[in-house]
Structure formats: structure tokens, C-alpha cells
């Protein structure tokens, strides 16, 4: 599912116009992004947690030249699924 399909599905389920659903999706993405930039967590109980994972600087090796290089420290956005989401994904479908 891409963003356009997500917007259409939300519009249908919420009974709103696609334009309004797009604003909601954009607001959600923007708010999560701003919160992660501020290095805070977004916790949606049952769904999951968005947070920032800090990766320290480390030594690496260039695979072409075999030269040792320093890989800079970085921050990575991370999502950890909540138990309700895990259960829904792992639930066997009835035939």
C-alpha cells in the first residue's frame, strides 16, 4: 500500500473526503517526524513506538580497498511494533 492508497482507505473508513484524509496523514507524518527530530518517542499503545536509535561512531572497512575507515555517528528512526499489532499480523486467517 502506498500513500495514495492509504489516504483513500482512511477516507473511506472515516467517512471523510480524500483531501481531508490526506491532511490527516500528512499531519500524522509531520508530527511524528518533528517529535523524532526532538529525540522524543511517539507511543501508540497497542500499535507501536517510534523512537530514535543513536549509533556511535565506529571503525569499518572499505570493501574495495580494504582500507580502515571511520563511520560517523548517526541517528536512525526506529519502529517497534506493539503487542496488539504483532498479534493481528500473526493471527491465522480462517478459511
C-alpha positions as CSV (number, residue, x, y, z in Angstrom):
1,X,0.0,0.0,0.0
2,X,1.4,3.4,-0.9
3,X,0.4,6.8,0.5
4,X,-2.4,7.4,-2.1
5,X,-4.0,4.1,-1.3
6,X,-3.6,4.7,2.5
7,X,-5.3,8.1,2.1
8,X,-8.2,6.5,0.1
9,X,-8.6,3.8,2.7
10,X,-8.7,6.3,5.6
11,X,-11.1,8.5,3.8
12,X,-13.4,5.5,3.2
13,X,-13.2,4.2,6.8
14,X,-13.6,7.6,8.4
15,X,-16.3,8.8,6.0
16,X,-14.4,11.9,5.1
17,X,-13.2,13.4,1.8
18,X,-9.8,12.3,0.4
19,X,-8.5,15.8,0.7
20,X,-9.2,15.8,4.5
21,X,-7.8,12.3,4.9
22,X,-4.6,13.5,3.1
23,X,-4.3,16.4,5.5
24,X,-4.7,13.9,8.4
25,X,-2.0,11.6,7.1
26,X,0.4,14.5,6.4
27,X,-0.3,15.9,9.9
28,X,0.5,12.5,11.4
29,X,3.7,12.1,9.4
30,X,4.8,15.7,10.2
31,X,4.1,15.3,13.9
32,X,6.0,12.0,14.2
33,X,8.9,13.5,12.3
34,X,9.0,16.6,14.5
35,X,8.9,14.5,17.6
36,X,11.7,12.3,16.5
37,X,13.8,15.3,15.4
38,X,13.4,16.5,19.0
39,X,14.6,13.0,20.1
40,X,11.4,12.1,21.8
41,X,9.3,8.9,21.5
42,X,5.8,8.6,20.0
43,X,4.0,5.7,21.8
44,X,0.7,4.4,20.3
45,X,-0.4,1.8,22.8
46,X,-1.2,-1.5,21.0
47,X,0.2,-0.2,17.7
48,X,3.8,0.5,18.4
49,X,6.6,3.0,19.3
50,X,8.5,5.4,17.1
51,X,11.9,6.4,18.5
52,X,15.4,7.5,17.6
53,X,18.2,5.0,17.8
54,X,21.7,6.5,18.3
55,X,24.5,4.7,16.5
56,X,28.0,5.6,17.8
57,X,31.0,6.2,15.5
58,X,32.8,3.0,14.7
59,X,35.6,1.6,12.6
60,X,34.7,-0.1,9.3
61,X,36.5,-1.3,6.2
62,X,36.1,-0.2,2.6
63,X,35.3,-3.4,0.8
64,X,37.1,-2.3,-2.4
65,X,40.4,-1.1,-1.0
66,X,40.3,-3.0,2.4
67,X,41.3,0.4,4.0
68,X,40.1,1.0,7.5
69,X,37.7,3.9,7.7
70,X,35.7,5.7,10.5
71,X,32.0,5.6,10.1
72,X,30.4,8.7,11.6
73,X,27.9,8.6,14.5
74,X,24.3,8.8,13.3
75,X,20.7,8.7,14.4
76,X,18.3,6.2,12.9
77,X,14.5,6.3,13.2
78,X,13.1,3.1,14.6
79,X,9.7,1.5,14.9
80,X,8.9,-1.3,17.4
81,X,5.5,-3.0,16.9
82,X,3.2,-3.2,19.8
83,X,1.7,-6.5,21.0
84,X,-1.8,-5.9,19.5
85,X,-0.2,-5.2,16.1
86,X,2.0,-8.3,16.4
87,X,-1.0,-10.4,17.4
88,X,-3.1,-9.2,14.5
89,X,-0.3,-9.9,12.0
90,X,0.4,-13.3,13.3
91,X,-3.2,-14.4,13.6
92,X,-4.1,-17.2,11.3
93,X,-6.8,-16.4,8.8
94,X,-9.9,-18.6,9.0
95,X,-10.7,-20.5,5.8
